[in-house]
C-alpha cells in the first residue's frame, strides 16, 4: 500500500479547525463535548486540544461539575489570540471598532477625518486611536475591513465610484495595505449592513434576502445562497440609479476632475433622506431629518398616513423591480428612513408591491442594534482572521 505522509498532517489540520470552529461558535466546552460534536475520539480530541494550547489559541477556563467522575476541564478560545478592526468611513466621521477573536467588541471610537485630506492618514489615525483605546498594539490585528459608500471594484479592491468620498480613488487599497502592513478589505457599506442583518437581525440565518437602505442616498445589498452578490464590477445593488416613471433619468454620473457626480434623477431622487424631508414639508411636517419626519408621521392622523402611503409607494417601485427579477422572499428596510417607519411603513410597502407586481415578498424593518455597518465590518474582519488562523 502506497504511503501518503501528507495525510496525517492534513487530518490534524482538519481536526484542529473543526475543534476551533466549534469553540468559536459555541463557547467553552469540555473535551468530551468537543469529541461528541466533531466525531473525534477522546484520544484524538485530547491531542487536538493539546496542539491548540501549544499554539496559544485555547486555554482551560474552568470545570464542568455535575457529571459522573471527576470534573471535566472547560476549554475556550483565548480572546487575546487575535484582534480585528472594523471601520465605517463617511464624509464627516470615521467609526472604528476593535473586537477580539471571539467577536466581543472591546473598543469603539469615532473621529472627524476632516483634518486629513489623505484617506490613508485618516484611516491610520482612526485605527491607531481605536487600538490605544483597546490597549492593544496595531500588530495584533489579523483582519481589517472598511465600509464605504459607493461602488467597490471586486478586482482591484478600490472604491471605483463614491459621491461622498471623492478622495477614495484607485490605488488607495494598496496604499492602505502598505501603510498598515497587513491585508485590508474595502467593502460597500450596505453590503456590510446585510452581513450584520443575516447574523443578528431580521434576516438571521436566511440565505436569500435583500436589504434596501434609505439614508442620504439609496442603496441595496443582495444576499443569494448565503453569499453577497456584488456583480462583475461591484455595482450590484446600486438601485438608486433605477429609472422610474415620471422621474428624470440620472445624467452625467461620472466623476470628473474638479467636480462631484450628481445624485439627481432615478429612484434615489424620490426616497433619499433629502427627498423624504422635502416630501414631508408638503404634508405639514417640518422636522430636520428624514427619520424624524417619518417618526412624527406615525400616528399623526390623516396627514401622517398620507405621507407614509407616499413614501411606501416610492419605496415599492424599487422593491417591485428587484422582486420580479430575484424573488428574494424577504426585503429588509434599513437606513434612516427604513428604521424610522417600523411596521407602519413595511406593511404599506408590502401592499403597494402587491398592487404593481405578481411577487409579494415579506417586508420588515432591520432589527440590528447600534451601528449596523460597523457591526458588519467587524463580522467580515472576524471571518478573515479566523480563516487565517484555521489555515496556519
Backbone torsions as a table, in degrees:
resi	resn	phi	psi	omega
1	UNK	NA	132.9	-176.8
2	UNK	-70.2	133.1	178.7
3	UNK	-82.5	141.3	178.5
4	UNK	-126.5	86.4	-173.8
5	UNK	-60.6	-19.8	-178.4
6	UNK	-79.4	-17.0	-174.3
7	UNK	-65.6	-48.9	179.5
8	UNK	-56.2	-41.2	178.9
9	UNK	-63.9	-42.8	178.9
10	UNK	-61.7	-43.2	179.1
11	UNK	-63.1	-39.6	177.6
12	UNK	-62.4	-42.6	179.4
13	UNK	-63.3	-41.0	178.7
14	UNK	-64.0	-44.0	179.6
15	UNK	-64.5	-43.2	179.3
16	UNK	-60.7	-44.1	-178.5
17	UNK	-65.3	-43.2	-178.8
18	UNK	-61.5	-43.8	-179.7
19	UNK	-66.8	-41.9	-178.5
20	UNK	-67.3	-42.8	177.6
21	UNK	-60.5	-40.3	-179.2
22	UNK	-65.0	-44.1	-179.7
23	UNK	-66.4	-37.3	178.5
24	UNK	-67.8	-33.9	-176.7
25	UNK	-80.9	-33.4	-170.9
26	UNK	-115.4	-17.7	-176.8
27	UNK	92.8	-166.0	-173.7
28	UNK	-55.6	137.2	179.3
29	UNK	-145.7	158.2	175.5
30	UNK	-85.5	165.7	176.7
31	UNK	-58.2	-42.6	-179.7
32	UNK	-64.0	-40.2	178.6
33	UNK	-65.3	-41.0	178.1
34	UNK	-62.8	-42.3	178.7
35	UNK	-63.7	-42.8	-178.8
36	UNK	-63.1	-41.9	-173.7
37	UNK	-83.1	-20.7	178.5
38	UNK	-102.4	-13.6	-177.7
39	UNK	84.3	10.4	180.0
40	UNK	-84.2	147.2	174.8
41	UNK	-71.2	165.6	179.7
42	UNK	-60.1	-41.3	-179.6
43	UNK	-64.4	-46.5	-178.9
44	UNK	-65.6	-40.4	178.1
45	UNK	-62.3	-40.2	178.1
46	UNK	-64.3	-43.7	178.7
47	UNK	-63.6	-39.6	179.5
48	UNK	-62.9	-47.1	-179.5
49	UNK	-65.5	-35.2	177.8
50	UNK	-63.1	-42.0	178.6
51	UNK	-65.1	-41.7	-179.7
52	UNK	-66.7	-33.3	175.6
53	UNK	-66.1	-43.4	179.2
54	UNK	-60.5	-33.6	179.7
55	UNK	-81.0	-2.1	179.8
56	UNK	73.6	28.4	-177.2
57	UNK	-103.6	-30.2	179.5
58	UNK	-130.4	160.5	178.7
59	UNK	-151.6	161.6	174.5
60	UNK	-81.4	127.6	-176.8
61	UNK	-114.8	1.1	-179.7
62	UNK	162.5	-165.0	178.2
63	UNK	-133.0	153.5	175.7
64	UNK	-100.6	123.2	-178.3
65	UNK	-104.3	163.6	174.3
66	UNK	102.8	-9.7	179.5
67	UNK	-93.9	179.0	177.2
68	UNK	-74.1	147.1	176.8
69	UNK	75.7	-166.9	-177.7
70	UNK	-64.7	155.4	178.7
71	UNK	-62.3	139.5	-177.7
72	UNK	-91.7	139.0	179.0
73	UNK	-69.4	139.7	176.1
74	UNK	-100.5	125.8	-179.8
75	UNK	-103.2	144.8	177.9
76	UNK	-143.9	154.8	174.6
77	UNK	-70.3	134.9	179.4
78	UNK	-70.7	117.6	-176.0
79	UNK	-57.6	-35.7	-176.0
80	UNK	-83.2	5.8	-179.7
81	UNK	-68.4	-22.0	176.3
82	UNK	-166.0	153.4	177.1
83	UNK	-131.8	159.7	177.7
84	UNK	-134.2	160.7	175.9
85	UNK	-125.2	132.5	172.6
86	UNK	-118.7	139.3	-177.4
87	UNK	-131.2	145.3	166.1
88	UNK	-117.1	117.8	-177.8
89	UNK	-107.0	124.4	175.6
90	UNK	-127.1	178.5	-178.2
91	UNK	-68.4	-21.7	-175.3
92	UNK	-116.6	-25.8	-176.0
93	UNK	-140.8	150.2	169.7
94	UNK	-121.5	118.8	176.7
95	UNK	-103.5	137.0	-177.8
96	UNK	-133.5	135.0	175.8
97	UNK	-124.2	138.4	174.2
98	UNK	-110.1	130.3	179.0
99	UNK	-129.2	149.9	174.8
100	UNK	-81.7	176.8	-172.8
101	UNK	-65.0	-19.4	176.3
102	UNK	-81.8	-6.6	178.9
103	UNK	94.7	5.1	179.8
104	UNK	-82.6	124.0	178.7
105	UNK	-73.3	124.6	-178.3
106	UNK	-110.2	-10.7	176.4
107	UNK	-159.5	143.7	176.4
108	UNK	-147.6	124.8	-178.0
109	UNK	-134.7	158.6	175.5
110	UNK	-131.2	132.6	-179.4
111	UNK	-128.1	158.1	175.9
112	UNK	-93.0	117.2	-176.4
113	UNK	-84.5	1.3	-173.0
114	UNK	-63.5	-21.1	176.7
115	UNK	-76.3	-8.9	-179.3
116	UNK	-118.8	110.9	176.1
117	UNK	-75.1	-21.1	-178.3
118	UNK	-93.6	121.9	179.3
119	UNK	-56.9	-35.4	-178.4
120	UNK	-64.0	-45.3	179.3
121	UNK	-65.4	-39.2	-178.9
122	UNK	-64.3	-45.8	-179.9
123	UNK	-67.7	-43.3	179.9
124	UNK	-57.9	-47.6	-179.3
125	UNK	-61.7	-40.0	-179.7
126	UNK	-66.1	-42.2	-179.2
127	UNK	-68.5	-42.0	178.9
128	UNK	-61.1	-43.0	179.4
129	UNK	-63.8	-40.9	179.0
130	UNK	-65.9	-40.5	178.6
131	UNK	-63.9	-39.1	176.5
132	UNK	-62.7	-41.4	178.7
133	UNK	-63.7	-34.7	179.3
134	UNK	-83.3	-8.6	-178.8
135	UNK	61.8	43.6	173.9
136	UNK	-131.4	160.5	176.3
137	UNK	-87.0	152.1	179.9
138	UNK	-59.5	-28.8	-178.5
139	UNK	-66.2	-15.7	-179.6
140	UNK	-81.1	-9.8	-178.7
141	UNK	-73.2	130.5	178.7
142	UNK	-111.1	-3.6	178.3
143	UNK	-157.7	136.1	177.9
144	UNK	-134.9	119.7	178.5
145	UNK	-126.1	131.3	-176.1
146	UNK	-117.4	125.2	176.6
147	UNK	-97.6	129.2	179.7
148	UNK	-135.2	152.6	170.6
149	UNK	-71.3	154.7	176.3
150	UNK	104.1	-172.9	-175.8
151	UNK	-94.4	127.3	176.6
152	UNK	-108.0	124.0	-179.5
153	UNK	-71.0	117.7	-177.4
154	UNK	-68.1	-15.6	-179.5
155	UNK	-86.1	-45.8	-178.4
156	UNK	-93.3	-22.0	-176.2
157	UNK	81.1	3.4	-178.8
158	UNK	-94.1	156.3	171.1
159	UNK	-71.4	116.6	-177.2
160	UNK	-88.5	-29.4	-177.7
161	UNK	-157.5	121.4	176.3
162	UNK	-150.7	120.5	177.4
163	UNK	-63.7	-38.2	-173.3
164	UNK	-81.7	-22.5	-174.2
165	UNK	-126.8	71.8	-177.8
166	UNK	-63.6	-22.2	-179.5
167	UNK	-79.0	-10.4	-179.9
168	UNK	-89.9	98.9	-174.1
169	UNK	-124.4	-176.4	179.7
170	UNK	-59.0	133.1	179.9
171	UNK	103.1	-14.9	-179.2
172	UNK	-66.7	-38.7	-179.5
173	UNK	-59.4	-48.2	179.9
174	UNK	-66.2	-38.1	-179.8
175	UNK	-66.5	-37.9	177.8
176	UNK	-65.0	-44.3	179.4
177	UNK	-61.4	-40.3	178.4
178	UNK	-67.8	-40.0	-179.2
179	UNK	-67.4	-43.3	-177.2
180	UNK	-87.3	-10.5	178.2
181	UNK	60.3	41.9	177.5
182	UNK	-164.5	163.4	178.1
183	UNK	-66.8	137.6	179.8
184	UNK	-126.9	139.3	176.5
185	UNK	-116.8	129.4	172.8
186	UNK	-105.1	131.1	-176.0
187	UNK	-136.7	148.7	174.3
188	UNK	-58.4	136.3	-174.1
189	UNK	-63.6	-36.5	-179.4
190	UNK	-71.0	-33.9	174.4
191	UNK	-60.2	-41.2	178.8
192	UNK	-67.5	-37.7	176.7
193	UNK	-60.8	-35.8	178.4
194	UNK	-67.0	-35.8	176.3
195	UNK	-61.8	-41.6	178.0
196	UNK	-66.6	-37.2	179.8
197	UNK	-64.3	-38.9	-179.4
198	UNK	-73.2	-30.1	-178.8
199	UNK	-83.7	-40.2	-169.6
200	UNK	-130.9	-1.0	-169.8
201	UNK	-117.6	-149.0	-174.2
202	UNK	-67.2	-22.0	-179.9
203	UNK	-104.3	25.0	-175.4
204	UNK	-55.7	122.5	176.7
205	UNK	79.6	-2.1	-178.1
206	UNK	-85.0	142.9	179.7
207	UNK	-90.4	-23.6	-175.5
208	UNK	-130.3	117.4	173.8
209	UNK	-168.5	166.5	172.0
210	UNK	-125.2	147.6	176.7
211	UNK	-114.3	115.7	178.7
212	UNK	-98.3	118.4	-170.5
213	UNK	-112.3	113.2	-178.4
214	UNK	-116.1	105.6	175.5
215	UNK	-135.6	-127.0	179.2
216	UNK	-58.0	-42.9	171.9
217	UNK	-118.7	-164.5	-179.2
218	UNK	-126.3	129.9	179.1
219	UNK	-140.1	169.1	179.9
220	UNK	-149.3	141.8	172.8
221	UNK	-113.3	140.6	-178.5
222	UNK	-116.9	120.0	176.2
223	UNK	-109.8	116.9	180.0
224	UNK	-128.2	127.8	-180.0
225	UNK	60.4	28.7	179.7
226	UNK	79.4	7.4	-179.6
227	UNK	-128.1	146.8	175.7
228	UNK	-67.7	134.8	174.9
229	UNK	-100.9	112.0	-176.1
230	UNK	-99.5	-23.4	-175.6
231	UNK	85.6	167.5	-174.9
232	UNK	-61.5	-40.4	-176.6
233	UNK	-104.0	2.5	-177.6
234	UNK	86.9	7.2	-174.0
235	UNK	-94.8	0.6	177.9
236	UNK	-59.9	131.3	-180.0
237	UNK	98.2	-3.0	177.6
238	UNK	-78.2	62.8	-172.4
239	UNK	-73.1	-14.0	178.2
240	UNK	-60.1	-25.6	-178.9
241	UNK	-91.5	8.3	179.1
242	UNK	-63.5	124.9	175.7
243	UNK	-68.6	133.0	178.1
244	UNK	-130.4	150.9	-178.5
245	UNK	-58.9	137.8	175.3
246	UNK	80.8	2.4	-179.5
247	UNK	-121.6	134.8	178.6
248	UNK	-56.1	146.4	177.4
249	UNK	-71.5	146.8	173.1
250	UNK	-61.0	136.1	-179.8
251	UNK	-131.6	143.9	175.5
252	UNK	51.5	56.6	-177.8
253	UNK	-85.8	1.3	-179.8
254	UNK	-69.3	152.1	174.3
255	UNK	-86.5	116.4	-179.1
256	UNK	-111.1	152.7	-178.9
257	UNK	-55.4	128.7	176.4
258	UNK	79.3	6.0	-177.7
259	UNK	-147.8	140.2	176.9
260	UNK	-86.4	150.2	176.0
261	UNK	-68.2	161.0	-178.1
262	UNK	-93.7	144.4	173.9
263	UNK	-97.7	5.2	-176.9
264	UNK	-74.1	148.2	176.0
265	UNK	90.8	160.4	178.3
266	UNK	73.5	-175.3	-175.4
267	UNK	-60.2	-33.5	-177.4
268	UNK	-63.5	-24.8	177.9
269	UNK	-72.6	-10.0	179.1
270	UNK	-99.8	-33.3	-172.5
271	UNK	-130.5	19.0	169.7
272	UNK	-70.8	166.8	179.9
273	UNK	-58.2	-41.9	179.4
274	UNK	-62.7	-40.8	-179.8
275	UNK	-66.6	-38.9	-179.6
276	UNK	-67.9	-39.4	177.3
277	UNK	-62.0	-44.2	179.1
278	UNK	-64.3	-41.6	178.5
279	UNK	-62.9	-42.1	-177.3
280	UNK	-62.3	-35.1	178.9
281	UNK	-59.1	-36.9	179.2
282	UNK	-65.7	-20.0	178.0
283	UNK	-101.7	6.6	176.2
284	UNK	92.4	13.0	179.3
285	UNK	-108.3	120.0	-172.9
286	UNK	-114.7	31.6	177.3
287	UNK	-65.8	156.9	-174.9
288	UNK	-77.8	-29.6	-177.3
289	UNK	-118.2	159.6	179.4
290	UNK	-63.7	-39.8	-179.2
291	UNK	-63.2	-41.1	178.5
292	UNK	-64.7	-40.5	178.5
293	UNK	-59.5	-45.7	-177.8
294	UNK	-69.4	-41.5	179.2
295	UNK	-61.4	-42.5	179.8
296	UNK	-65.8	-35.0	-178.0
297	UNK	-66.1	-31.3	179.5
298	UNK	-66.3	116.0	179.9
299	UNK	81.3	15.1	-176.8
300	UNK	-100.4	24.5	175.6
301	UNK	82.7	-157.7	-173.8
302	UNK	-61.6	-41.7	-179.3
303	UNK	-64.6	-40.8	178.3
304	UNK	-65.0	-42.0	178.9
305	UNK	-64.4	-38.6	179.1
306	UNK	-65.1	-39.8	177.7
307	UNK	-64.6	-46.0	179.2
308	UNK	-62.3	-38.7	177.4
309	UNK	-60.1	-42.9	-177.8
310	UNK	-69.9	-42.9	177.4
311	UNK	-61.7	-42.2	179.7
312	UNK	-63.6	-41.6	178.8
313	UNK	-60.3	-42.9	-179.4
314	UNK	-66.3	-43.7	177.4
315	UNK	-64.1	-36.1	-178.1
316	UNK	-62.6	-28.3	177.6
317	UNK	-60.3	-42.0	178.1
318	UNK	-74.1	-42.7	-179.4
319	UNK	-61.7	-43.9	-179.9
320	UNK	-62.8	-42.0	-179.9
321	UNK	-60.9	-38.7	179.4
322	UNK	-71.9	-41.7	-173.2
323	UNK	-69.8	-34.0	179.6
324	UNK	-72.7	-13.3	178.0
325	UNK	-101.0	-45.3	-173.5
326	UNK	-103.6	-27.0	-176.6
327	UNK	46.8	61.2	-172.4
328	UNK	-74.9	-17.4	-179.1
329	UNK	89.0	-45.5	-179.7
330	UNK	-128.0	132.7	173.7
331	UNK	-120.4	123.0	179.6
332	UNK	-105.0	128.5	176.2
333	UNK	-94.6	123.2	179.9
334	UNK	-131.9	-171.1	-176.9
335	UNK	80.1	-176.3	-174.3
336	UNK	-56.7	-48.1	-176.7
337	UNK	-74.9	-45.3	-177.8
338	UNK	-61.3	-42.7	179.8
339	UNK	-64.7	-36.0	-173.5
340	UNK	-74.1	-30.9	-172.3
341	UNK	-76.5	-30.2	-179.5
342	UNK	57.9	-154.7	-177.1
343	UNK	-65.0	-28.6	177.5
344	UNK	-59.6	-34.6	179.8
345	UNK	-86.5	-44.7	-175.3
346	UNK	-64.3	-37.2	178.7
347	UNK	-64.8	-36.5	177.9
348	UNK	-68.3	-38.3	177.9
349	UNK	-64.6	-42.6	177.5
350	UNK	-56.2	-46.9	-178.3
351	UNK	-66.4	-41.0	-178.9
352	UNK	-66.3	-39.4	178.3
353	UNK	-64.8	-42.0	-178.7
354	UNK	-62.5	-26.7	-179.9
355	UNK	-78.1	-22.9	-172.8
356	UNK	-116.7	-2.9	176.7
357	UNK	-151.5	158.5	-175.5
358	UNK	-75.8	-6.5	-178.4
359	UNK	-102.8	130.8	177.5
360	UNK	-119.4	95.6	-180.0
361	UNK	-80.4	163.0	167.6
362	UNK	-77.8	131.5	179.1
363	UNK	-117.4	128.0	-178.0
364	UNK	-140.8	166.7	179.1
365	UNK	-93.0	145.2	176.2
366	UNK	-57.4	141.3	179.7
367	UNK	-118.3	11.0	178.2
368	UNK	-73.1	130.1	-179.8
369	UNK	-88.1	151.0	176.8
370	UNK	76.6	-157.9	-178.8
371	UNK	-77.6	104.1	-173.1
372	UNK	-68.3	-40.5	179.4
373	UNK	-64.9	-43.1	179.8
374	UNK	-63.5	-40.8	177.9
375	UNK	-62.6	-42.1	177.9
376	UNK	-63.3	-37.9	178.3
377	UNK	-64.3	-40.5	177.9
378	UNK	-65.0	-43.2	179.1
379	UNK	-61.4	-42.5	178.8
380	UNK	-65.7	-39.4	178.1
381	UNK	-66.6	-37.9	177.2
382	UNK	-62.7	-40.8	179.1
383	UNK	-60.8	-41.7	179.1
384	UNK	-66.1	-46.3	-177.4
385	UNK	-64.3	-42.3	179.9
386	UNK	-66.4	-38.2	178.1
387	UNK	-63.0	-39.0	178.1
388	UNK	-64.4	-42.0	178.9
389	UNK	-67.0	-42.7	-179.9
390	UNK	-60.0	-34.8	-171.2
391	UNK	-93.3	0.5	-178.5
392	UNK	-113.7	NA	NA
